[in-house]
Amino acid sequence: MSIRKKRILLLLPEGTTIRNFLTTNIIQHILDNSNAEVVCAVNNPSRYSSLFVDPRVTYVDFYRRRSLSFQTLLLSIIRSRFLSINENKSLEIFRRSLPYYKTENLLRQPFPKSKIILKFFEKIQKIFFFHLKQVERQINEINPDLIFSTHLIKRDEYDYLMIAKSNNIPTLGMVKSFDNVTGKGHFAFKPESVIVWNKIMEKELVDLYGYKKENIVITGVPQFDLYKEDPQISRKEFFENINLDPNKKTILYATNSEFLGVDDFFNVEFIQSNLNDMNAQLIVRVHFGDNLNRYSKTDFKNVYFQVPGIEEGLSSNERVAHKNFISELRDTLFFSDVTINTASTMTLDAIACGKPVINIFFDWEKREYLKSVKRFYDLIHYEPIVRFNKKNMANSKEDLIHLIRHSLNSPNADREVRRNIEDLMLAGNLSDASQQIASCVIDKAVSKSEH
């Protein structure tokens, strides 16, 4: 008699989670170390099924609730009240500077700090929760041994996780990024176990959600594993492909969303005007959430604009899910000499690749604090980076050029600083995060019989 293979339902509700799981080695490690089958729920199975092909991997539709519904309204109220009760420096900055957070204030009235009212709405949500019929049918057909949530602050996964709870199906979650717990949202559903990048995030889950440490797994960052591998292309080929000089020092400028990197265009223009004096060239990697129109009329010499995933479409979800997004970034970091950004995760990408990082810490025009880029460096998740990398924060245009020259001439000067950040924020950056996540998934799926 054949034994049914364990089945894992992997929820991939958006482009970044599709990228982080289908273009890394997580699924391959699951297949190599178990007889499990993986079912990937994505918003367009025919489009994304080519990213990872294997007989034991199948793709199904990811069903999501309408953005305007009674359920989503209740979850929005719960989220706003939870954040009000647990307000921190990051949330205060967002609340005072972002229109969305100002509007959300209406959802937390009256008595926004009342834990009794929060518990009341949580109870109402559970009583009046009616799951999507498509999700119920899908889960019954798949009959998973584990449901894995990859974006815990995104409410789209709520139906899947609530049905899992009612059917006694084990749940595992992963915090997508280091800013999610303290700055971006609220867990609509608390899975039994959670995967995080580092000990800082572990402490956040213990303090905010009451998790026990034994139910939190620290793995590092799976999409950074590839950074420990050498590119499959030579330096000469890489630069020939983008019409730049392989013999010149190369600066990588990573833009951000138009909201965070408000002065990105002016920074790029200024750096470009100094390239000849530095005998250097510039790669501008445009963020998948950036506005491409900001750079449409540029005609800079010794500059290449890299727009990852542009052949997939113009939406950020389409661009970030491109199959070569991570490998292209790895190659670009590998062949660059210094990286520049404004309060971006790209700081950690560069550090994972052993490259110097400069952060933009000035505005091109005088702005009040709540409109200045400086406020982003006060966000809780970025504080450890500021603490260690403070010497490489450019306080002016002139300081930026000085720091670029220093990094180009002395790339290893701050190696110990980068090592400290790796240890603290990337769990050592040991290139085994994908394997650790796979092991955790296998353990949870196999242990279903114990529930």
Solvent accessible surface area in square Angstrom, and as a share of the most:
residue,aa,sasa,rsa
1,M,230,1.03
2,S,104,0.67
3,I,149,0.76
4,R,104,0.38
5,K,76,0.32
6,K,56,0.24
7,R,53,0.19
8,I,1,0.01
9,L,0,0.00
10,L,4,0.02
11,L,0,0.00
12,L,0,0.00
13,P,2,0.01
14,E,26,0.12
15,G,1,0.01
16,T,13,0.08
17,T,1,0.00
18,I,1,0.01
19,R,29,0.11
20,N,9,0.05
21,F,4,0.02
22,L,2,0.01
23,T,33,0.19
24,T,17,0.10
25,N,70,0.36
26,I,1,0.00
27,I,0,0.00
28,Q,69,0.31
29,H,47,0.21
30,I,4,0.02
31,L,5,0.03
32,D,95,0.49
33,N,91,0.47
34,S,30,0.19
35,N,78,0.40
36,A,3,0.02
37,E,45,0.20
38,V,1,0.00
39,V,9,0.05
40,C,0,0.00
41,A,0,0.00
42,V,0,0.00
43,N,71,0.37
44,N,57,0.29
45,P,28,0.18
46,S,102,0.66
47,R,79,0.29
48,Y,14,0.05
49,S,37,0.24
50,S,82,0.53
51,L,36,0.18
52,F,25,0.11
53,V,122,0.70
54,D,38,0.20
55,P,133,0.83
56,R,64,0.23
57,V,11,0.06
58,T,73,0.42
59,Y,38,0.14
60,V,39,0.22
61,D,64,0.33
62,F,11,0.05
63,Y,69,0.26
64,R,93,0.34
65,R,47,0.17
66,R,173,0.63
67,S,96,0.62
68,L,149,0.74
69,S,25,0.16
70,F,112,0.47
71,Q,9,0.04
72,T,17,0.10
73,L,89,0.44
74,L,7,0.03
75,L,9,0.04
76,S,19,0.12
77,I,23,0.12
78,I,7,0.03
79,R,24,0.09
80,S,0,0.00
81,R,2,0.01
82,F,20,0.08
83,L,8,0.04
84,S,4,0.03
85,I,35,0.18
86,N,43,0.22
87,E,59,0.27
88,N,34,0.18
89,K,92,0.39
90,S,1,0.00
91,L,10,0.05
92,E,66,0.30
93,I,8,0.04
94,F,24,0.10
95,R,68,0.25
96,R,115,0.42
97,S,23,0.15
98,L,29,0.14
99,P,103,0.65
100,Y,125,0.47
101,Y,19,0.07
102,K,110,0.47
103,T,87,0.51
104,E,7,0.03
105,N,43,0.22
106,L,136,0.68
107,L,54,0.27
108,R,15,0.05
109,Q,99,0.44
110,P,85,0.54
111,F,145,0.60
112,P,39,0.24
113,K,117,0.50
114,S,28,0.18
115,K,127,0.54
116,I,144,0.73
117,I,40,0.20
118,L,16,0.08
119,K,133,0.56
120,F,113,0.47
121,F,44,0.18
122,E,57,0.25
123,K,132,0.56
124,I,37,0.19
125,Q,4,0.02
126,K,121,0.51
127,I,107,0.54
128,F,89,0.37
129,F,28,0.12
130,F,142,0.59
131,H,55,0.25
132,L,33,0.16
133,K,125,0.53
134,Q,74,0.33
135,V,0,0.00
136,E,51,0.23
137,R,136,0.50
138,Q,15,0.07
139,I,3,0.02
140,N,95,0.49
141,E,137,0.61
142,I,17,0.08
143,N,74,0.38
144,P,0,0.00
145,D,4,0.02
146,L,0,0.00
147,I,0,0.00
148,F,2,0.01
149,S,0,0.00
150,T,2,0.01
151,H,13,0.06
152,L,7,0.04
153,I,29,0.15
154,K,59,0.25
155,R,79,0.29
156,D,34,0.17
157,E,2,0.01
158,Y,12,0.05
159,D,5,0.03
160,Y,0,0.00
161,L,4,0.02
162,M,24,0.11
163,I,3,0.02
164,A,0,0.00
165,K,123,0.52
166,S,89,0.58
167,N,72,0.37
168,N,95,0.49
169,I,13,0.07
170,P,1,0.01
171,T,4,0.03
172,L,0,0.00
173,G,0,0.00
174,M,7,0.03
175,V,1,0.01
176,K,41,0.17
177,S,17,0.11
178,F,8,0.03
179,D,20,0.10
180,N,3,0.02
181,V,6,0.03
182,T,8,0.05
183,G,2,0.02
184,K,103,0.44
185,G,2,0.02
186,H,17,0.08
187,F,5,0.02
188,A,25,0.19
189,F,21,0.09
190,K,102,0.43
191,P,3,0.02
192,E,83,0.37
193,S,4,0.02
194,V,0,0.00
195,I,0,0.00
196,V,0,0.00
197,W,3,0.01
198,N,3,0.02
199,K,142,0.60
200,I,51,0.26
201,M,2,0.01
202,E,18,0.08
203,K,126,0.53
204,E,20,0.09
205,L,0,0.00
206,V,47,0.27
207,D,93,0.48
208,L,44,0.22
209,Y,19,0.07
210,G,58,0.56
211,Y,15,0.06
212,K,132,0.56
213,K,130,0.55
214,E,134,0.60
215,N,53,0.27
216,I,13,0.06
217,V,44,0.25
218,I,43,0.22
219,T,3,0.02
220,G,4,0.03
221,V,5,0.03
222,P,2,0.01
223,Q,16,0.07
224,F,5,0.02
225,D,17,0.09
226,L,43,0.21
227,Y,17,0.06
228,K,101,0.43
229,E,82,0.37
230,D,98,0.51
231,P,19,0.12
232,Q,167,0.74
233,I,45,0.23
234,S,54,0.35
235,R,89,0.32
236,K,122,0.52
237,E,88,0.40
238,F,15,0.06
239,F,0,0.00
240,E,93,0.42
241,N,108,0.55
242,I,17,0.09
243,N,137,0.70
244,L,19,0.10
245,D,52,0.27
246,P,35,0.22
247,N,137,0.70
248,K,45,0.19
249,K,90,0.38
250,T,0,0.00
251,I,0,0.00
252,L,0,0.00
253,Y,0,0.00
254,A,3,0.02
255,T,2,0.01
256,N,11,0.05
257,S,27,0.18
258,E,76,0.34
259,F,86,0.36
260,L,45,0.22
261,G,1,0.01
262,V,58,0.33
263,D,4,0.02
264,D,1,0.00
265,F,53,0.22
266,F,93,0.39
267,N,1,0.01
268,V,0,0.00
269,E,75,0.34
270,F,44,0.18
271,I,0,0.00
272,Q,39,0.17
273,S,77,0.50
274,N,27,0.14
275,L,3,0.01
276,N,123,0.63
277,D,108,0.56
278,M,18,0.08
279,N,99,0.51
280,A,1,0.01
281,Q,1,0.01
282,L,0,0.00
283,I,0,0.00
284,V,0,0.00
285,R,10,0.04
286,V,2,0.01
287,H,50,0.22
288,F,45,0.19
289,G,37,0.35
290,D,9,0.05
291,N,56,0.29
292,L,47,0.24
293,N,114,0.59
294,R,41,0.15
295,Y,15,0.06
296,S,78,0.50
297,K,197,0.83
298,T,34,0.20
299,D,137,0.71
300,F,47,0.19
301,K,159,0.68
302,N,51,0.26
303,V,22,0.13
304,Y,70,0.27
305,F,49,0.20
306,Q,6,0.03
307,V,36,0.21
308,P,3,0.02
309,G,4,0.04
310,I,70,0.35
311,E,124,0.56
312,E,61,0.27
313,G,22,0.21
314,L,133,0.66
315,S,54,0.35
316,S,47,0.30
317,N,64,0.33
318,E,46,0.21
319,R,5,0.02
320,V,2,0.01
321,A,3,0.02
322,H,18,0.08
323,K,128,0.54
324,N,68,0.35
325,F,13,0.05
326,I,7,0.04
327,S,33,0.21
328,E,59,0.26
329,L,10,0.05
330,R,12,0.04
331,D,20,0.11
332,T,0,0.00
333,L,0,0.00
334,F,87,0.36
335,F,12,0.05
336,S,1,0.01
337,D,32,0.16
338,V,0,0.00
339,T,0,0.00
340,I,0,0.00
341,N,0,0.00
342,T,3,0.02
343,A,8,0.06
344,S,9,0.06
345,T,50,0.29
346,M,23,0.10
347,T,0,0.00
348,L,0,0.00
349,D,12,0.06
350,A,0,0.00
351,I,3,0.02
352,A,5,0.04
353,C,28,0.17
354,G,43,0.42
355,K,40,0.17
356,P,10,0.06
357,V,4,0.02
358,I,0,0.00
359,N,1,0.01
360,I,1,0.01
361,F,50,0.21
362,F,13,0.06
363,D,32,0.16
364,W,82,0.29
365,E,110,0.49
366,K,203,0.86
367,R,54,0.20
368,E,107,0.48
369,Y,95,0.36
370,L,30,0.15
371,K,128,0.54
372,S,5,0.03
373,V,4,0.02
374,K,82,0.35
375,R,12,0.04
376,F,3,0.01
377,Y,7,0.02
378,D,51,0.26
379,L,7,0.04
380,I,47,0.24
381,H,24,0.11
382,Y,1,0.00
383,E,60,0.27
384,P,10,0.06
385,I,0,0.00
386,V,27,0.16
387,R,151,0.55
388,F,62,0.26
389,N,5,0.02
390,K,139,0.59
391,K,154,0.65
392,N,8,0.04
393,M,10,0.04
394,A,0,0.00
395,N,93,0.48
396,S,39,0.25
397,K,71,0.30
398,E,119,0.53
399,D,37,0.19
400,L,0,0.00
401,I,19,0.10
402,H,116,0.52
403,L,13,0.06
404,I,0,0.00
405,R,97,0.35
406,H,71,0.32
407,S,4,0.03
408,L,11,0.05
409,N,122,0.63
410,S,46,0.30
411,P,55,0.35
412,N,87,0.44
413,A,61,0.47
414,D,16,0.08
415,R,144,0.52
416,E,118,0.53
417,V,31,0.18
418,R,14,0.05
419,R,90,0.33
420,N,52,0.27
421,I,0,0.00
422,E,15,0.07
423,D,78,0.40
424,L,55,0.28
425,M,4,0.02
426,L,2,0.01
427,A,35,0.27
428,G,9,0.08
429,N,11,0.05
430,L,118,0.59
431,S,49,0.32
432,D,47,0.25
433,A,2,0.02
434,S,2,0.01
435,Q,93,0.41
436,Q,62,0.28
437,I,0,0.00
438,A,2,0.01
439,S,54,0.35
440,C,11,0.07
441,V,0,0.00
442,I,24,0.12
443,D,89,0.46
444,K,57,0.24
445,A,1,0.01
446,V,83,0.48
447,S,25,0.16
448,K,53,0.22
449,S,100,0.64
450,E,144,0.64
451,H,105,0.47
